[in-house]
Protein backbone atom coordinates (compact mmCIF):
# COMPACT_ATOMS: atom_id res chain seq x y z
CA UNK A 1 0.00 0.00 0.00
CA UNK A 2 1.22 3.48 -0.89
CA UNK A 3 0.57 6.65 1.13
CA UNK A 4 0.78 10.43 0.99
CA UNK A 5 0.80 13.07 3.72
CA UNK A 6 -1.47 16.11 3.75
CA UNK A 7 -0.13 18.88 6.02
CA UNK A 8 -2.64 21.57 7.02
CA UNK A 9 -0.94 24.57 8.66
CA UNK A 10 -3.85 26.23 10.45
CA UNK A 11 -4.15 29.32 12.62
CA UNK A 12 -4.00 27.48 15.94
CA UNK A 13 -2.52 24.08 15.05
CA UNK A 14 -0.94 21.98 12.35
CA UNK A 15 -2.76 18.78 11.35
CA UNK A 16 -1.13 16.00 9.36
CA UNK A 17 -3.10 13.26 7.58
CA UNK A 18 -1.76 9.91 6.36
CA UNK A 19 -3.90 8.89 3.36
CA UNK A 20 -3.73 5.71 1.30
CA UNK A 21 -4.46 5.08 -2.39
CA UNK A 22 -8.17 4.54 -1.70
CA UNK A 23 -8.50 7.93 -0.03
CA UNK A 24 -8.77 6.46 3.46
CA UNK A 25 -7.30 8.47 6.32
CA UNK A 26 -5.15 5.85 8.05
CA UNK A 27 -3.68 8.09 10.72
CA UNK A 28 -3.66 11.72 11.79
CA UNK A 29 -1.74 13.89 14.22
CA UNK A 30 -2.11 17.47 15.41
CA UNK A 31 0.10 19.87 17.33
CA UNK A 32 -0.94 23.31 18.61
CA UNK A 33 1.00 26.57 18.74
CA UNK A 34 0.21 29.94 20.32
CA UNK A 35 -0.83 33.31 18.94
CA UNK A 36 1.15 36.44 19.78
CA UNK A 37 -1.22 39.39 20.41
CA UNK A 38 0.79 42.22 21.92
CA UNK A 39 -1.71 44.96 21.01
CA UNK A 40 -5.35 45.20 20.04
CA UNK A 41 -5.63 44.28 16.37
CA UNK A 42 -2.22 42.58 16.25
CA UNK A 43 -2.04 38.84 15.50
CA UNK A 44 1.33 37.17 14.97
CA UNK A 45 3.07 33.82 15.28
CA UNK A 46 6.64 32.59 15.48
CA UNK A 47 7.31 30.75 12.18
CA UNK A 48 9.71 28.45 14.01
CA UNK A 49 6.70 27.08 15.91
CA UNK A 50 5.16 25.96 12.60
CA UNK A 51 8.28 24.03 11.69
CA UNK A 52 8.85 22.47 15.11
CA UNK A 53 5.24 21.34 15.56
CA UNK A 54 4.94 20.02 11.99
CA UNK A 55 8.04 17.87 12.38
CA UNK A 56 6.64 16.51 15.65
CA UNK A 57 3.25 15.74 14.06
CA UNK A 58 4.87 13.92 11.14
CA UNK A 59 7.01 11.94 13.58
CA UNK A 60 3.84 11.05 15.53
CA UNK A 61 2.55 9.40 12.36
CA UNK A 62 5.70 7.68 11.13
CA UNK A 63 6.54 6.28 14.57
CA UNK A 64 3.33 4.27 14.41
CA UNK A 65 4.03 2.81 10.96
CA UNK A 66 5.81 -0.40 10.08
CA UNK A 67 6.87 0.95 6.69
CA UNK A 68 7.19 4.76 6.56
CA UNK A 69 9.12 4.28 3.30
CA UNK A 70 5.74 3.64 1.65
CA UNK A 71 4.95 7.36 2.00
CA UNK A 72 5.57 8.59 -1.54
CA UNK A 73 4.72 12.28 -1.30
CA UNK A 74 3.48 15.17 0.81
CA UNK A 75 1.83 18.49 0.18
CA UNK A 76 0.54 21.44 2.15
CA UNK A 77 -2.48 23.55 2.93
CA UNK A 78 -1.97 26.78 4.81
CA UNK A 79 -3.58 29.76 6.44
CA UNK A 80 -3.72 32.50 3.82
CA UNK A 81 -2.31 36.04 3.61
CA UNK A 82 0.29 35.79 6.40
CA UNK A 83 3.58 37.63 5.98
CA UNK A 84 6.98 36.04 6.67
CA UNK A 85 9.94 38.25 5.74
CA UNK A 86 13.35 36.69 5.09
CA UNK A 87 16.74 38.32 4.67
CA UNK A 88 19.21 37.49 1.90
CA UNK A 89 20.36 34.43 3.86
CA UNK A 90 16.72 33.29 4.23
CA UNK A 91 16.58 34.04 7.94
CA UNK A 92 13.27 35.18 9.47
CA UNK A 93 13.37 38.89 10.24
CA UNK A 94 10.32 39.24 12.52
CA UNK A 95 7.28 37.22 13.70
CA UNK A 96 4.81 36.33 10.98
CA UNK A 97 1.82 38.69 10.67
CA UNK A 98 -1.36 36.63 10.27
CA UNK A 99 -4.51 36.88 8.18
CA UNK A 100 -6.61 38.05 11.15
CA UNK A 101 -4.32 40.96 11.99
CA UNK A 102 -6.18 44.27 11.48
CA UNK A 103 -3.51 46.93 12.00
CA UNK A 104 -3.29 47.91 8.31
CA UNK A 105 -6.39 50.03 7.64
CA UNK A 106 -4.29 53.09 6.67
CA UNK A 107 -2.19 50.99 4.30
CA UNK A 108 -5.36 49.69 2.62
CA UNK A 109 -6.52 53.25 1.96
CA UNK A 110 -3.04 54.07 0.63
CA UNK A 111 -3.28 51.16 -1.81
CA UNK A 112 -6.67 52.36 -3.04
CA UNK A 113 -5.46 55.94 -3.45
CA UNK A 114 -2.21 55.03 -5.19
CA UNK A 115 -3.57 52.44 -7.62
CA UNK A 116 -7.23 53.40 -7.76
CA UNK A 117 -9.93 50.91 -6.75
CA UNK A 118 -10.82 50.02 -10.33
CA UNK A 119 -7.23 49.27 -11.35
CA UNK A 120 -6.67 47.23 -8.20
CA UNK A 121 -9.74 45.12 -8.97
CA UNK A 122 -8.72 44.73 -12.61
CA UNK A 123 -5.34 43.32 -11.60
CA UNK A 124 -5.99 41.41 -8.38
CA UNK A 125 -9.78 40.80 -8.58
CA UNK A 126 -9.98 41.78 -4.90
CA UNK A 127 -10.32 44.97 -2.83
CA UNK A 128 -7.68 46.18 -0.37
CA UNK A 129 -8.48 44.53 2.97
CA UNK A 130 -6.52 44.42 6.21
CA UNK A 131 -6.06 40.67 6.08
CA UNK A 132 -4.14 40.61 2.78
CA UNK A 133 -0.36 40.52 2.47
CA UNK A 134 0.55 43.71 0.60
CA UNK A 135 -0.87 45.98 3.35
CA UNK A 136 1.29 44.09 5.86
CA UNK A 137 4.39 44.61 3.73
CA UNK A 138 3.66 48.32 3.52
CA UNK A 139 3.08 48.49 7.29
CA UNK A 140 6.50 46.95 7.97
CA UNK A 141 8.08 49.25 5.41
CA UNK A 142 6.57 52.27 7.15
CA UNK A 143 6.85 51.30 10.83
CA UNK A 144 9.87 48.99 10.87
CA UNK A 145 12.14 50.37 8.11
CA UNK A 146 15.29 48.88 9.63
CA UNK A 147 13.73 45.42 9.29
CA UNK A 148 12.25 46.05 5.86
CA UNK A 149 15.62 47.22 4.50
CA UNK A 150 16.99 43.73 5.24
CA UNK A 151 14.09 41.93 3.54
CA UNK A 152 15.03 39.94 0.43
CA UNK A 153 11.87 37.87 -0.09
CA UNK A 154 8.48 37.34 1.51
CA UNK A 155 6.77 34.00 1.98
CA UNK A 156 3.29 32.91 2.97
CA UNK A 157 3.07 30.63 6.04
CA UNK A 158 2.86 27.21 4.39
CA UNK A 159 5.47 28.27 1.81
CA UNK A 160 7.90 29.09 4.63
CA UNK A 161 7.18 25.73 6.24
CA UNK A 162 7.80 23.93 2.94
CA UNK A 163 11.05 25.88 2.45
CA UNK A 164 12.31 24.70 5.83
CA UNK A 165 11.58 21.11 4.87
CA UNK A 166 13.09 21.27 1.37
CA UNK A 167 15.46 24.23 1.21
CA UNK A 168 13.59 25.49 -1.89
CA UNK A 169 11.73 28.82 -2.00
CA UNK A 170 8.49 28.99 -3.99
CA UNK A 171 4.93 30.20 -3.83
CA UNK A 172 1.94 28.91 -5.80
CA UNK A 173 -1.00 30.61 -7.46
CA UNK A 174 -3.85 29.91 -5.03
CA UNK A 175 -2.01 31.41 -2.05
CA UNK A 176 -0.34 34.15 -4.09
CA UNK A 177 -3.80 35.31 -5.19
CA UNK A 178 -4.46 36.46 -1.61
CA UNK A 179 -1.50 38.84 -1.46
CA UNK A 180 -2.80 41.75 -3.61
CA UNK A 181 0.45 41.39 -5.55
CA UNK A 182 -0.66 38.79 -8.09
CA UNK A 183 -2.14 39.48 -11.51
CA UNK A 184 -4.81 36.83 -10.97
CA UNK A 185 -5.87 36.42 -14.60
CA UNK A 186 -2.30 36.60 -15.91
CA UNK A 187 -0.98 34.29 -13.17
CA UNK A 188 2.14 36.36 -12.54
CA UNK A 189 3.40 38.83 -9.97
CA UNK A 190 2.34 42.34 -10.93
CA UNK A 191 5.29 44.58 -11.74
CA UNK A 192 2.85 47.49 -11.95
CA UNK A 193 1.81 47.02 -8.32
CA UNK A 194 5.38 46.51 -7.11
CA UNK A 195 6.51 49.63 -8.94
CA UNK A 196 3.63 51.67 -7.54
CA UNK A 197 4.82 50.98 -3.98
CA UNK A 198 8.56 50.99 -4.68
CA UNK A 199 8.93 47.27 -4.07
CA UNK A 200 11.45 45.18 -5.96
CA UNK A 201 9.82 42.40 -7.96
CA UNK A 202 12.53 40.18 -6.47
CA UNK A 203 10.76 40.29 -3.11
CA UNK A 204 8.14 37.98 -4.64
CA UNK A 205 9.08 34.25 -4.66
CA UNK A 206 9.04 32.07 -7.82
CA UNK A 207 5.57 30.75 -8.73
CA UNK A 208 4.62 27.14 -9.44
CA UNK A 209 1.39 25.15 -9.78
CA UNK A 210 -0.17 23.65 -6.63
CA UNK A 211 0.60 20.07 -7.71
CA UNK A 212 4.16 20.88 -8.85
CA UNK A 213 6.99 18.92 -7.30
CA UNK A 214 9.42 21.35 -5.67
CA UNK A 215 11.97 18.82 -4.43
CA UNK A 216 12.65 16.23 -1.77
CA UNK A 217 13.32 16.54 1.95
CA UNK A 218 16.51 17.91 3.44
CA UNK A 219 18.58 15.05 4.92
CA UNK A 220 18.23 16.37 8.47
CA UNK A 221 14.44 16.67 8.06
CA UNK A 222 14.21 13.13 6.70
CA UNK A 223 16.24 11.82 9.62
CA UNK A 224 14.10 13.67 12.19
CA UNK A 225 10.73 12.66 10.73
CA UNK A 226 11.47 9.07 9.67
CA UNK A 227 10.66 9.82 6.03
CA UNK A 228 12.83 9.10 2.99
CA UNK A 229 14.83 12.08 1.72
CA UNK A 230 13.45 11.17 -1.73
CA UNK A 231 9.83 11.70 -0.58
CA UNK A 232 8.22 13.93 -3.19
CA UNK A 233 7.26 17.37 -1.88
CA UNK A 234 4.50 19.20 -3.77
CA UNK A 235 3.71 22.91 -3.52
CA UNK A 236 0.19 22.73 -2.04
CA UNK A 237 -2.41 25.45 -1.81
CA UNK A 238 -4.22 28.06 0.25
CA UNK A 239 -6.42 26.53 2.93
CA UNK A 240 -9.64 27.46 1.16
CA UNK A 241 -8.40 26.18 -2.20
CA UNK A 242 -7.37 22.91 -0.54
CA UNK A 243 -10.68 22.76 1.29
CA UNK A 244 -12.40 23.03 -2.09
CA UNK A 245 -10.25 20.23 -3.53
CA UNK A 246 -10.85 18.05 -0.49
CA UNK A 247 -14.62 18.52 -0.86
CA UNK A 248 -14.60 17.82 -4.61
CA UNK A 249 -15.32 21.40 -5.70
CA UNK A 250 -13.68 20.79 -9.06
CA UNK A 251 -16.27 21.70 -11.68
CA UNK A 252 -18.71 24.50 -12.48
CA UNK A 253 -21.89 24.47 -10.42
CA UNK A 254 -20.28 23.15 -7.23
CA UNK A 255 -20.36 25.25 -4.05
CA UNK A 256 -18.79 24.76 -0.63
CA UNK A 257 -19.66 26.05 2.85
CA UNK A 258 -16.82 25.67 5.33
CA UNK A 259 -16.98 26.68 9.00
CA UNK A 260 -13.62 26.89 10.69
CA UNK A 261 -12.18 29.77 12.72
CA UNK A 262 -13.48 31.85 9.85
CA UNK A 263 -16.26 30.73 7.53
CA UNK A 264 -16.36 30.69 3.75
CA UNK A 265 -18.80 30.12 0.94
CA UNK A 266 -16.81 29.12 -2.12
CA UNK A 267 -17.86 28.40 -5.69
CA UNK A 268 -15.85 26.94 -8.59
CA UNK A 269 -15.21 29.15 -11.62
CA UNK A 270 -13.71 27.95 -14.89
CA UNK A 271 -13.38 31.46 -16.36
CA UNK A 272 -11.15 34.37 -15.34
CA UNK A 273 -13.36 37.11 -16.76
CA UNK A 274 -16.16 37.10 -14.16
CA UNK A 275 -16.72 40.46 -12.46
CA UNK A 276 -18.12 40.58 -8.94
CA UNK A 277 -16.92 44.20 -8.46
CA UNK A 278 -14.94 43.18 -5.38
CA UNK A 279 -18.06 42.13 -3.44
CA UNK A 280 -16.59 38.65 -2.99
CA UNK A 281 -13.05 37.34 -3.34
CA UNK A 282 -11.82 35.95 -6.64
CA UNK A 283 -8.79 33.68 -6.36
CA UNK A 284 -6.83 31.12 -8.37
CA UNK A 285 -7.89 27.55 -7.59
CA UNK A 286 -5.51 24.72 -6.67
CA UNK A 287 -6.84 23.13 -9.87
CA UNK A 288 -4.31 24.78 -12.17
CA UNK A 289 -6.61 26.17 -14.89
CA UNK A 290 -9.47 27.23 -12.62
CA UNK A 291 -10.53 29.98 -10.20
CA UNK A 292 -12.96 30.28 -7.32
CA UNK A 293 -15.16 32.99 -5.87
CA UNK A 294 -15.44 33.22 -2.11
CA UNK A 295 -17.29 35.15 0.56
CA UNK A 296 -15.85 35.23 4.09
CA UNK A 297 -17.25 35.51 7.61
CA UNK A 298 -14.24 36.43 9.74
CA UNK A 299 -15.51 34.93 13.01
CA UNK A 300 -17.63 31.90 12.16
CA UNK A 301 -16.54 28.98 14.33
CA UNK A 302 -14.58 31.50 16.37
CA UNK A 303 -17.83 33.19 17.42
CA UNK A 304 -19.09 29.89 18.81
CA UNK A 305 -15.82 29.01 20.57
CA UNK A 306 -15.67 32.56 22.00
CA UNK A 307 -19.22 32.18 23.31
CA UNK A 308 -18.37 28.84 24.93
CA UNK A 309 -15.15 30.12 26.50
CA UNK A 310 -16.89 33.17 28.01
CA UNK A 311 -20.31 31.81 28.96
CA UNK A 312 -19.99 28.00 29.13
CA UNK A 313 -16.33 27.27 29.84
CA UNK A 314 -17.04 24.05 31.76
CA UNK A 315 -19.60 22.64 29.34
CA UNK A 316 -18.86 19.98 26.74
CA UNK A 317 -18.81 21.61 23.31
CA UNK A 318 -20.96 19.00 21.59
CA UNK A 319 -23.61 19.21 24.33
CA UNK A 320 -23.63 23.01 24.12
CA UNK A 321 -24.38 22.84 20.40
CA UNK A 322 -26.86 19.97 20.73
CA UNK A 323 -28.97 22.12 23.06
CA UNK A 324 -29.93 24.35 20.13
CA UNK A 325 -32.41 21.63 19.17
CA UNK A 326 -34.41 22.69 22.24
CA UNK A 327 -34.59 26.33 21.14
CA UNK A 328 -37.02 27.39 18.39
CA UNK A 329 -36.25 29.06 15.06
CA UNK A 330 -35.22 32.63 15.82
CA UNK A 331 -34.13 31.69 19.36
CA UNK A 332 -37.24 33.28 20.90
CA UNK A 333 -36.61 36.58 19.15
CA UNK A 334 -32.83 36.81 19.59
CA UNK A 335 -30.40 37.80 16.82
CA UNK A 336 -26.60 37.64 16.87
CA UNK A 337 -24.18 39.25 14.42
CA UNK A 338 -20.77 37.49 14.36
CA UNK A 339 -18.69 40.65 13.97
CA UNK A 340 -16.56 40.06 17.07
CA UNK A 341 -13.30 40.64 15.14
CA UNK A 342 -14.77 42.80 12.36
CA UNK A 343 -16.28 41.49 9.15
CA UNK A 344 -15.27 40.70 5.58
CA UNK A 345 -18.28 39.88 3.33
CA UNK A 346 -20.33 41.83 2.45
CA UNK A 347 -19.15 44.47 4.96
CA UNK A 348 -15.39 44.95 4.68
CA UNK A 349 -15.16 46.68 8.04
CA UNK A 350 -12.42 45.95 10.57
CA UNK A 351 -14.11 48.14 13.22
CA UNK A 352 -17.64 46.74 13.29
CA UNK A 353 -18.38 44.58 16.33
CA UNK A 354 -20.92 41.90 17.18
CA UNK A 355 -24.33 42.29 18.79
CA UNK A 356 -27.03 40.33 20.53
CA UNK A 357 -30.33 41.99 19.62
CA UNK A 358 -33.65 41.23 21.32
CA UNK A 359 -32.45 39.70 24.62
CA UNK A 360 -35.17 39.35 27.26
CA UNK A 361 -35.64 37.69 30.65
CA UNK A 362 -37.09 34.54 29.11
CA UNK A 363 -33.94 33.68 27.24
CA UNK A 364 -31.78 30.75 28.34
CA UNK A 365 -28.25 29.75 27.41
CA UNK A 366 -29.48 27.40 24.68
CA UNK A 367 -31.27 30.33 23.03
CA UNK A 368 -28.10 32.39 22.98
CA UNK A 369 -26.22 29.42 21.53
CA UNK A 370 -28.84 28.99 18.82
CA UNK A 371 -28.70 32.72 18.06
CA UNK A 372 -24.92 32.45 17.58
CA UNK A 373 -25.31 29.47 15.22
CA UNK A 374 -28.07 31.20 13.26
CA UNK A 375 -26.11 34.46 13.11
CA UNK A 376 -23.06 32.70 11.66
CA UNK A 377 -25.33 31.05 9.09
CA UNK A 378 -27.03 34.34 8.19
CA UNK A 379 -23.61 35.93 7.64
CA UNK A 380 -22.61 33.12 5.28
CA UNK A 381 -25.96 33.49 3.50
CA UNK A 382 -25.05 37.07 2.61
CA UNK A 383 -22.30 35.65 0.38
CA UNK A 384 -24.74 33.18 -1.19
CA UNK A 385 -27.11 36.07 -1.86
CA UNK A 386 -24.34 37.93 -3.74
CA UNK A 387 -23.61 34.85 -5.85
CA UNK A 388 -27.27 34.44 -6.74
CA UNK A 389 -27.70 38.12 -7.56
CA UNK A 390 -24.78 37.77 -10.00
CA UNK A 391 -26.62 35.01 -11.83
CA UNK A 392 -25.06 31.92 -10.24
CA UNK A 393 -27.47 29.06 -9.60
CA UNK A 394 -26.87 27.43 -6.23
CA UNK A 395 -29.00 24.38 -5.53
CA UNK A 396 -26.53 22.09 -3.74
CA UNK A 397 -23.86 23.03 -1.20
CA UNK A 398 -21.25 20.72 0.34
CA UNK A 399 -20.81 21.57 4.03
CA UNK A 400 -17.55 20.90 5.87
CA UNK A 401 -15.95 21.98 9.13
CA UNK A 402 -17.70 22.73 12.40
CA UNK A 403 -21.02 23.41 10.72
CA UNK A 404 -21.10 19.85 9.40
CA UNK A 405 -20.65 18.19 12.81
CA UNK A 406 -24.18 19.00 14.02
CA UNK A 407 -27.31 17.61 12.37
CA UNK A 408 -29.30 20.58 13.67
CA UNK A 409 -26.83 23.03 12.18
CA UNK A 410 -26.82 21.21 8.84
CA UNK A 411 -30.61 21.55 8.72
CA UNK A 412 -30.37 25.25 9.63
CA UNK A 413 -27.99 25.69 6.68
CA UNK A 414 -30.45 23.97 4.34
CA UNK A 415 -33.32 26.16 5.54
CA UNK A 416 -31.38 29.45 5.55
CA UNK A 417 -29.48 28.83 2.28
CA UNK A 418 -32.59 27.37 0.58
CA UNK A 419 -30.44 24.61 -0.91
CA UNK A 420 -29.66 20.93 -0.45
CA UNK A 421 -26.80 20.54 2.03
CA UNK A 422 -24.46 17.58 1.50
CA UNK A 423 -22.49 15.99 4.33
CA UNK A 424 -19.45 13.98 3.20
CA UNK A 425 -18.71 10.43 4.35
CA UNK A 426 -15.19 11.39 5.44
CA UNK A 427 -14.63 15.11 5.85
CA UNK A 428 -11.06 16.19 6.53
CA UNK A 429 -11.12 19.67 5.02
CA UNK A 430 -7.95 21.33 3.69
CA UNK A 431 -5.68 18.51 4.88
CA UNK A 432 -7.43 16.11 2.51
CA UNK A 433 -7.05 18.61 -0.33
CA UNK A 434 -3.32 18.76 0.39
CA UNK A 435 -3.14 14.96 0.37
CA UNK A 436 -4.99 14.90 -2.97
CA UNK A 437 -2.46 17.34 -4.46
CA UNK A 438 0.31 14.99 -3.31
CA UNK A 439 -1.52 11.98 -4.77
CA UNK A 440 -2.04 13.77 -8.09
CA UNK A 441 1.52 15.08 -8.14
CA UNK A 442 2.81 11.58 -7.39
CA UNK A 443 1.10 10.29 -10.52
CA UNK A 444 -1.63 8.22 -8.84
CA UNK A 445 -4.31 9.95 -10.93
CA UNK A 446 -4.43 11.79 -14.24
CA UNK A 447 -6.40 14.72 -12.76
CA UNK A 448 -7.65 16.12 -9.47
CA UNK A 449 -11.19 15.34 -10.64
CA UNK A 450 -10.27 11.66 -11.06
CA UNK A 451 -8.74 11.72 -7.60
CA UNK A 452 -11.90 13.29 -6.12
CA UNK A 453 -14.06 10.56 -7.66
CA UNK A 454 -12.21 8.09 -5.43
CA UNK A 455 -11.38 10.18 -2.36
CA UNK A 456 -14.64 12.20 -1.90
CA UNK A 457 -17.92 10.41 -1.14
CA UNK A 458 -21.27 11.85 -0.08
CA UNK A 459 -23.01 10.52 3.05
CA UNK A 460 -26.23 12.47 3.69
CA UNK A 461 -28.32 15.24 2.13
CA UNK A 462 -30.31 17.76 4.19
CA UNK A 463 -33.18 19.38 2.29
CA UNK A 464 -34.81 22.75 3.03
CA UNK A 465 -38.26 22.74 4.62
CA UNK A 466 -40.74 25.22 3.11
CA UNK A 467 -42.18 26.38 6.46
CA UNK A 468 -38.81 26.85 8.13
CA UNK A 469 -37.38 28.50 5.02
CA UNK A 470 -40.13 31.13 5.09
CA UNK A 471 -39.45 31.93 8.74
CA UNK A 472 -35.72 32.20 8.17
CA UNK A 473 -36.24 34.47 5.17
CA UNK A 474 -38.01 36.97 7.48
CA UNK A 475 -35.31 36.68 10.13
CA UNK A 476 -32.59 37.16 7.53
CA UNK A 477 -34.08 40.49 6.45
CA UNK A 478 -34.01 41.64 10.10
CA UNK A 479 -30.44 40.36 10.48
CA UNK A 480 -29.26 42.46 7.55
CA UNK A 481 -30.56 45.62 9.22
CA UNK A 482 -28.39 45.17 12.32
CA UNK A 483 -25.11 46.09 10.62
CA UNK A 484 -26.39 49.42 9.34
CA UNK A 485 -28.16 50.32 12.58
CA UNK A 486 -25.19 49.52 14.84
CA UNK A 487 -22.37 50.81 12.63
CA UNK A 488 -22.39 54.35 14.07
CA UNK A 489 -22.71 53.05 17.64
CA UNK A 490 -19.67 50.82 17.15
CA UNK A 491 -17.67 53.73 15.75
CA UNK A 492 -18.47 55.68 18.94
CA UNK A 493 -17.45 52.76 21.13
CA UNK A 494 -14.06 52.37 19.44
CA UNK A 495 -12.26 54.75 21.82
CA UNK A 496 -13.37 52.68 24.82
CA UNK A 497 -12.05 49.32 23.61
C-alpha angles and dihedrals in degrees: 000000000000126000143193132199124231112200116197112192102199133180096262104018146007117240123196123196127198107209129183131212092274092056094253118147101231098177140356137191134188135193126187130219132188134254121234110220108169095160138019108281094018119117120173142153136199106249089211088067090060091054097043095047094044092053090049092049092050090049089051087060101041093046088063095050129091092207114027087165087077089072101102103179148357137204139180145239119191147184107267134239099017119144123227114174120202130191124227090279090052094251119148111254101194140350115296115263109225136221093255094055110115104187095108105076092119091049090052091055089047090054091051093048095046099045101022121239094259094052091046091053092046091056105033102021088224138086124242107272131171094244096061125096105241093062088053091052090051091048091055090045090053102037103028104032093156089060095041092052088062094049115115101167139359125222135191116238101263090041090056090049091050091048090055090052097045108020089233123118118216143133128204133220103256094055094036089057089069095058101075086232099088126091091224098197094041093044094222138103110272113245088187092061094043091050092048090060098035094249122147112240085227090073087073115082124234114278127232136167119272093249094044118124109237098181144283132291124289110253093245091050091049091050093049096046101038092240127128115261086229092061106131114246117203126196100244129195149259113292094251093047090050090046088055092050092047090052094047096251091155106125140048115282096034120119132185133204113196125181114195128128083314124023130230140189107203132183130189118245125189094188130068096205100074114123120208092162091236093297090123132017121269114200141165112264125231084242096087101229097038142078136203136213118219141185119200136210104196097207108032109131087012090065090057095045090047090052091050094047093050103036107019106025095149097045125100109253096226092050091049091055094041089059090070087079087071093055120077129239107289092024092256092307100319125135128189128193112203096218095123092130097025125273140267113189125070093348110051093197123137092187102053114105135201129269142196107212124192101021114167138170093267094063120108131194092265089058092053090048091051090048090054092050092046092046092053089049093048090052091052089047090061088066091048089051090055091050092050093046088055090057101263115141112222115185102141128039127185110220122207137164127034093338090062095054095073123063090205092053092047089055091048088054091051092050097043096041092041090223141104109271117212123206114201124230092233115017116187100152122206094355090064090049089053090050090050091053088053091048092049093044090050090058098250091128136024093228142007088248090058089049091050091052087064103031102041120063129170120233110177140003123213114203127204118254115224096222095047092043091057092051093048092049089060092046091048091057089053091046092056091056094059096073094054095043095049099038095091092043091053091049088055092049094052095090091056097054 
